[in-house]
Amino acid sequence: MMSETAADPACTVPLPGSALGGPVSHAVSRVARLHRMAAGKLLKGAGLYPGQEFVMMHLWDAGPVRQSELIKAVELDPSTVTKMLQRLEQAGHVRRCPDPADRRAVLIEATADSCALHSAVEEAWTNLEEHTLHGLSTDERTELVRLLAKVEKNLCVQAGDCPDRTEHAAEQSPARTEGAAEQSPAAQPAHAVQ
């Protein structure tokens, strides 16, 4: 019988020698990669690729915005956002329209048809949260959010780009994690990453 501290060998890689000075950074990188893969599996059912949901979330919340504002809000490379928008537009989830304040500018907005996608994205993120935090108590989830907010702030300072949302996210996230802790474990994702 395996002890609770024994790791699953299929998901654990020994720390490379060159990463001995950064075991936490190595762990964060691995967790981020696995999190993105899990998100990809869950979002595939909604017809989205990882990252596209951030574009849609922003458009649903903010309404029509210029592409430059969207790029800043989702914190992705402009060429990546352009490609995402092309795919989302082809799928009928977003449209471009003239900016009434400046006819030379174009606004990006979510279409009415994308509203059906909203519940699929919400469900995918709820399932992702439960898969990610399965086995953690409400207190552990709250502490993890607090610690990740500190790590994010450190990285923002290092990168020279500190969005205002860091402190705001830390204030709101514990309530969300408490709600997630009360949910029963979600069904395993049935879709493969593409």
VOMI-596826 format. One record per residue (C-alpha): z, y, x. Coordinates in pm, 1 decimal, decimal comma. Layout:
REM residues N
         c3         c2         c1
          Z          Y          X
...
***
This chain:
REM residues 194
         c3         c2         c1
        0,0        0,0        0,0
      -95,1      344,1      132,3
      168,9      610,1      169,1
      126,6      942,7      -11,4
       49,2     1111,9      319,4
     -224,1      868,4      417,4
     -564,6     1030,0      391,4
     -874,9      884,6      233,3
    -1088,1      790,5      536,1
    -1408,8      859,5      343,5
    -1314,6     1225,7      301,0
    -1122,6     1287,7      621,1
    -1278,1     1361,9      957,0
    -1070,2     1380,0     1272,2
    -1037,2     1729,2     1410,0
    -1310,4     1784,0     1669,8
    -1184,1     1869,9     2014,8
    -1348,9     2211,6     2005,6
    -1159,7     2290,0     1682,2
     -812,3     2206,0     1815,9
     -735,2     2578,5     1836,2
     -826,8     2625,9     1469,9
     -711,7     2335,7     1252,3
     -661,5     2559,0      946,1
    -1004,6     2718,7      985,5
    -1156,8     2372,4     1015,9
     -976,2     2258,7      701,3
    -1082,1     2570,6      508,3
    -1445,0     2513,4      608,7
    -1434,0     2151,8      495,7
    -1263,4     2238,8      167,3
    -1515,8     2517,9       99,3
    -1806,4     2277,7      159,5
    -1658,4     2010,2      -67,3
    -1574,4     2269,0     -333,0
    -1935,0     2391,4     -332,5
    -2061,7     2033,0     -362,4
    -1830,4     1964,2     -656,4
    -1939,5     2290,4     -821,3
    -2300,7     2187,6     -773,7
    -2242,2     1859,9     -954,4
    -2073,3     2031,0    -1247,2
    -2323,5     2316,8    -1272,1
    -2625,8     2089,1    -1257,3
    -2554,1     1986,1    -1615,7
    -2598,3     2350,9    -1715,8
    -2921,9     2375,9    -1517,6
    -2772,2     2602,3    -1250,8
    -2745,8     2588,9     -874,9
    -2419,0     2689,6     -702,9
    -2396,6     3067,0     -677,9
    -2611,2     3138,0     -982,2
    -2302,7     3121,5    -1201,2
    -2155,4     3418,3    -1011,5
    -2463,8     3623,5    -1098,6
    -2437,2     3523,2    -1463,8
    -2059,8     3582,5    -1477,1
    -2109,3     3934,0    -1345,6
    -2392,9     4011,9    -1585,9
    -2198,7     3878,4    -1884,6
    -1898,2     4092,5    -1793,3
    -2069,9     4407,8    -1663,3
    -2384,8     4424,1    -1874,6
    -2710,3     4556,5    -1725,6
    -2684,7     4653,8    -1358,5
    -2920,5     4746,7    -1078,1
    -3002,1     4466,9     -839,3
    -2831,6     4649,5     -551,7
    -2508,9     4667,8     -755,7
    -2537,5     4299,9     -841,8
    -2584,2     4205,7     -475,5
    -2271,5     4400,7     -382,8
    -2071,7     4251,6     -669,5
    -2154,6     3887,1     -592,5
    -2132,4     3940,5     -214,8
    -2442,6     3738,4     -131,9
    -2743,2     3801,8       89,2
    -3007,4     4017,5      -87,4
    -3281,5     3757,0      -34,9
    -3057,0     3488,5     -185,8
    -2987,3     3702,8     -493,4
    -3358,2     3781,7     -529,8
    -3443,2     3410,9     -530,9
    -3158,3     3338,2     -774,1
    -3280,3     3610,2    -1008,2
    -3635,2     3473,6     -998,1
    -3511,1     3128,3    -1098,1
    -3276,3     3265,1    -1364,1
    -3555,3     3481,6    -1504,0
    -3795,1     3183,9    -1516,9
    -3526,0     2987,2    -1703,1
    -3488,6     3270,8    -1954,5
    -3130,7     3359,9    -1859,4
    -3196,1     3710,7    -1722,1
    -3455,3     3980,8    -1767,5
    -3552,7     4297,6    -1588,5
    -3584,3     4622,5    -1780,7
    -3638,9     4987,8    -1686,0
    -3326,5     5191,4    -1617,2
    -3318,3     5464,5    -1884,4
    -3140,6     5695,4    -1636,3
    -3414,0     5649,1    -1372,0
    -3748,6     5503,0    -1477,8
    -3824,0     5408,7    -1114,8
    -3522,1     5177,6    -1109,3
    -3489,9     4837,7    -1273,8
    -3185,0     4690,9    -1442,7
    -3100,5     4321,5    -1452,1
    -2936,0     4193,4    -1767,7
    -2836,2     3863,0    -1923,0
    -3054,8     3756,8    -2213,5
    -2925,2     3661,5    -2555,8
    -3039,1     3305,5    -2476,0
    -2799,0     3296,7    -2180,6
    -2502,0     3311,6    -2417,5
    -2534,4     2934,9    -2469,9
    -2500,4     2898,2    -2093,2
    -2171,9     3091,4    -2097,0
    -1967,1     2806,7    -2246,1
    -2126,4     2553,6    -2007,3
    -2029,9     2768,4    -1707,1
    -1678,6     2818,1    -1842,3
    -1639,9     2442,2    -1892,6
    -1777,1     2366,3    -1544,6
    -1529,8     2608,5    -1385,2
    -1240,5     2470,0    -1588,4
    -1330,0     2117,3    -1475,1
    -1376,2     2233,6    -1116,1
    -1032,7     2396,5    -1123,5
     -868,6     2079,2    -1247,8
    -1050,8     1857,1     -996,3
     -964,5     2096,6     -714,1
     -596,0     2128,0     -802,5
     -529,6     1780,2     -940,8
     -181,9     1662,9     -842,2
      -50,5     2010,7     -759,1
      243,1     2143,2     -961,3
      232,8     2482,1    -1131,0
      446,2     2624,3     -848,6
      216,3     2475,7     -583,4
      -88,5     2618,0     -759,7
       70,4     2962,0     -777,7
      169,2     2944,2     -410,0
     -180,4     2829,6     -310,8
     -335,5     3128,3     -490,5
      -88,1     3360,3     -317,8
     -161,5     3215,2       24,9
     -539,0     3215,0      -26,9
     -523,4     3581,6     -130,7
     -349,9     3658,6      200,6
     -609,8     3457,4      393,4
     -890,2     3635,2      206,0
     -740,0     3973,5      288,8
     -717,3     3877,9      657,3
    -1080,1     3767,7      658,0
    -1191,7     4083,9      477,3
    -1024,3     4296,3      742,8
    -1186,9     4088,8     1018,4
    -1528,0     4117,8      851,1
    -1477,5     4490,0      789,2
    -1544,8     4444,1      417,9
    -1237,6     4453,2      195,9
    -1329,5     4464,7     -173,0
    -1065,0     4594,3     -410,2
    -1067,4     4267,3     -602,1
     -844,6     4084,3     -348,3
     -516,3     4223,6     -478,6
     -639,9     4217,5     -838,6
     -733,8     3846,9     -809,5
     -394,0     3761,4     -665,5
     -224,6     3931,0     -961,2
     -430,9     3750,8    -1225,9
     -479,2     3406,7    -1072,5
     -124,1     3268,3    -1107,4
     -146,3     3294,7    -1486,1
     -478,0     3110,5    -1477,6
     -340,7     2838,9    -1251,6
      -40,7     2792,1    -1479,6
     -276,3     2734,9    -1770,8
     -479,0     2491,2    -1563,8
     -165,2     2300,3    -1470,4
      -99,1     2233,1    -1838,6
     -442,7     2079,6    -1893,6
     -497,5     1708,5    -1866,5
     -717,2     1593,2    -1578,6
    -1081,4     1654,1    -1659,7
    -1345,4     1385,9    -1668,9
    -1514,9     1314,3    -1339,9
    -1846,8     1493,4    -1294,0
    -2142,6     1271,7    -1375,5
    -2416,0     1477,8    -1212,2
    -2537,6     1469,4     -853,7
    -2578,6     1775,1     -632,8
    -2930,5     1898,0     -589,3
***
